[in-house]
Amino acid sequence: MALELARQGAAVLLVYTSESSTPKAEAVLGEIAALPTPPEASRVQVDLTSADAPAGILSALDSWLGPSSHVDILVNNAGVEVVKPLADTTPADYDKVYSLNVHAPIRLTQALLPRLNPEGGNRIINIGSVGSRAGFAGLGLYCSSKAALEGLTRCWAAELGGDGTTVNQVNPGPVQSEMLANIPPEIVEGQKRNTPVQRRLGTVKEVAEVVAWLASPASSWITGQVLSASGGWAMY
Ligand SMILES: NC(=O)c1ccc[n+]([C@@H]2O[C@H](COP(=O)([O-])OP(=O)(O)OC[C@H]3O[C@@H](n4cnc5c(N)ncnc54)[C@H](OP(=O)(O)O)[C@@H]3O)[C@@H](O)[C@H]2O)c1
C-alpha cells in the first residue's frame, strides 16, 4: 500500500512494530527511492497498541517533515487475529485483538485530527476483512473487531465530511501474507472455491490499488462505504 501510494506521489511514513520488520520497511523505502519520481518516505517503529504510539508517530513526522506538516491520508492497516473457539477465548485474547484492530485506529485517528490538512479533502481508509460480515468458526474476536471498525468508519464519515474529508473501509478477502498462514486452511480453501474471479487468492497489489484509488481525489464522492476487495467472494 505504501509503495502504491508513493507511486501515485504521496510522501509516505511507514509504521511497523517488530524489530524483524526493520529490514522489510527498509526494503520498501528502497523500492520507493527507486521510483522514477520518488516522493519523500520514512519509517517509524511503534507499538500501535501502546497509548504513546500516536505521540511517537507525530514526533517522527515532526522530525521528518517539520511540525507544520499535514497528514492528508491515513491508512489504518495493522491488524491481528486469534484463532480460537469461543469456549477457549480469554480476556487476554480479547485485549490482543481489540487493542490493535479497534482501539489503535480510534487512538491514532483521533490524535491525527489536528494534523489533517486544513484545506480539507483528507482520506481516512480503514482496513477491515470480509470476515466482518461472515461467520468463520474460531474467528469470533477477529471478525467482530472488523465489524466494529465498519461502525467506526460510518460514524467518522458522518463526523468528518464537512471539509471534504472521506472515511472508507476496504474489506479484503484472503491475500497471501504472514497473517494468512495462521488462518485455518479449510477456511481459505473454501473461500477460494467460492471466489467468482478465477477461484484464487487476492494479491497485495490488488488491495493496494483499491486503497490508492480511495486515497485519490477521484474518490471524493465516496464516504462511509465498505468495499469488498475479494474477487466477489463477498458482494455488498
Ligand atoms: N492477509 C489476508 O488474507 C487479510 C484478509 C483480510 C483482511 N486483512 C487485513 O489486512 C491488514 C494487513 O494484514 P496482513 O495480512 O498484511 O497481516 P500481517 O502480514 O500479519 O501484517 C500485519 C502488519 O501489522 C503490523 N502490526 C502488527 N501489530 C502491530 C502493532 N502492535 N503496532 C504496529 N504495527 C503492528 C505488523 O508489523 P510488524 O511486521 O512489525 O509486526 C505488520 O506490518 C490487517 O488489518 C488484516 O486484518 C488481511
The ligand as an SDF file (V2000), in Angstrom:
LIG
                    3D

 48 52  0  0  0  0  0  0  0  0999 V2000
   -3.9600  -11.3460    4.6030 N   0  0  0  0  0  0  0  0  0  0  0  0
   -5.2570  -11.5210    4.4790 C   0  0  0  0  0  0  0  0  0  0  0  0
   -5.7230  -12.5150    3.9050 O   0  0  0  0  0  0  0  0  0  0  0  0
   -6.2140  -10.4800    5.0080 C   0  0  0  0  0  0  0  0  0  0  0  0
   -7.5730  -10.6380    4.7050 C   0  0  0  0  0  0  0  0  0  0  0  0
   -8.4660   -9.7060    5.1700 C   0  0  0  0  0  0  0  0  0  0  0  0
   -8.0110   -8.6290    5.9010 C   0  0  0  0  0  0  0  0  0  0  0  0
   -6.6880   -8.5000    6.1880 N   0  0  0  0  0  0  0  0  0  0  0  0
   -6.3030   -7.3280    6.9760 C   0  0  0  0  0  0  0  0  0  0  0  0
   -5.2690   -6.6440    6.3040 O   0  0  0  0  0  0  0  0  0  0  0  0
   -4.4340   -5.9600    7.2580 C   0  0  0  0  0  0  0  0  0  0  0  0
   -2.9870   -6.3200    6.9850 C   0  0  0  0  0  0  0  0  0  0  0  0
   -2.8900   -7.7330    7.1860 O   0  0  0  0  0  0  0  0  0  0  0  0
   -1.6540   -8.5900    6.6660 P   0  0  0  0  0  0  0  0  0  0  0  0
   -2.2230   -9.7950    6.0160 O   0  0  0  0  0  0  0  0  0  0  0  0
   -0.6700   -7.7400    5.9500 O   0  0  0  0  0  0  0  0  0  0  0  0
   -1.1040   -9.0430    8.0900 O   0  0  0  0  0  0  0  0  0  0  0  0
    0.3910   -9.3420    8.5750 P   0  0  0  0  0  0  0  0  0  0  0  0
    1.1450   -9.9590    7.4620 O   0  0  0  0  0  0  0  0  0  0  0  0
    0.2420  -10.1060    9.8500 O   0  0  0  0  0  0  0  0  0  0  0  0
    0.9420   -7.8970    8.8610 O   0  0  0  0  0  0  0  0  0  0  0  0
    0.4130   -7.1680    9.9300 C   0  0  0  0  0  0  0  0  0  0  0  0
    1.0660   -5.8170    9.9520 C   0  0  0  0  0  0  0  0  0  0  0  0
    0.5900   -5.1240   11.1250 O   0  0  0  0  0  0  0  0  0  0  0  0
    1.7250   -4.6490   11.8360 C   0  0  0  0  0  0  0  0  0  0  0  0
    1.4600   -4.6960   13.2750 N   0  0  0  0  0  0  0  0  0  0  0  0
    1.0520   -5.7730   13.9870 C   0  0  0  0  0  0  0  0  0  0  0  0
    0.9580   -5.4410   15.2910 N   0  0  0  0  0  0  0  0  0  0  0  0
    1.3190   -4.1280   15.3700 C   0  0  0  0  0  0  0  0  0  0  0  0
    1.4380   -3.2110   16.4380 C   0  0  0  0  0  0  0  0  0  0  0  0
    1.1270   -3.5670   17.6960 N   0  0  0  0  0  0  0  0  0  0  0  0
    1.8680   -1.9590   16.1710 N   0  0  0  0  0  0  0  0  0  0  0  0
    2.1820   -1.5900   14.9020 C   0  0  0  0  0  0  0  0  0  0  0  0
    2.0780   -2.4010   13.8460 N   0  0  0  0  0  0  0  0  0  0  0  0
    1.6540   -3.6610   14.0810 C   0  0  0  0  0  0  0  0  0  0  0  0
    2.8220   -5.6360   11.5170 C   0  0  0  0  0  0  0  0  0  0  0  0
    4.0650   -5.0300   11.7930 O   0  0  0  0  0  0  0  0  0  0  0  0
    5.3290   -5.9690   12.1690 P   0  0  0  0  0  0  0  0  0  0  0  0
    5.6450   -6.7550   10.9200 O   0  0  0  0  0  0  0  0  0  0  0  0
    6.3750   -5.0100   12.5380 O   0  0  0  0  0  0  0  0  0  0  0  0
    4.8940   -6.8710   13.2920 O   0  0  0  0  0  0  0  0  0  0  0  0
    2.5640   -5.8940   10.0360 C   0  0  0  0  0  0  0  0  0  0  0  0
    3.1260   -4.8520    9.2610 O   0  0  0  0  0  0  0  0  0  0  0  0
   -4.9330   -6.3910    8.6350 C   0  0  0  0  0  0  0  0  0  0  0  0
   -5.7860   -5.3950    9.1690 O   0  0  0  0  0  0  0  0  0  0  0  0
   -5.7290   -7.6500    8.3300 C   0  0  0  0  0  0  0  0  0  0  0  0
   -6.7290   -7.8870    9.2910 O   0  0  0  0  0  0  0  0  0  0  0  0
   -5.7760   -9.4030    5.7540 C   0  0  0  0  0  0  0  0  0  0  0  0
  1  2  1  0
  2  3  2  0
  2  4  1  0
  4  5  1  0
  4 48  2  0
  5  6  2  0
  6  7  1  0
  7  8  2  0
  8  9  1  0
  8 48  1  0
  9 10  1  0
  9 46  1  0
 10 11  1  0
 11 12  1  0
 11 44  1  0
 12 13  1  0
 13 14  1  0
 14 15  2  0
 14 16  1  0
 14 17  1  0
 17 18  1  0
 18 19  2  0
 18 20  1  0
 18 21  1  0
 21 22  1  0
 22 23  1  0
 23 24  1  0
 23 42  1  0
 24 25  1  0
 25 26  1  0
 25 36  1  0
 26 27  1  0
 26 35  1  0
 27 28  2  0
 28 29  1  0
 29 30  1  0
 29 35  2  0
 30 31  1  0
 30 32  2  0
 32 33  1  0
 33 34  2  0
 34 35  1  0
 36 37  1  0
 36 42  1  0
 37 38  1  0
 38 39  2  0
 38 40  1  0
 38 41  1  0
 42 43  1  0
 44 45  1  0
 44 46  1  0
 46 47  1  0
M  CHG  2   8   1  16  -1
M  END
$$$$
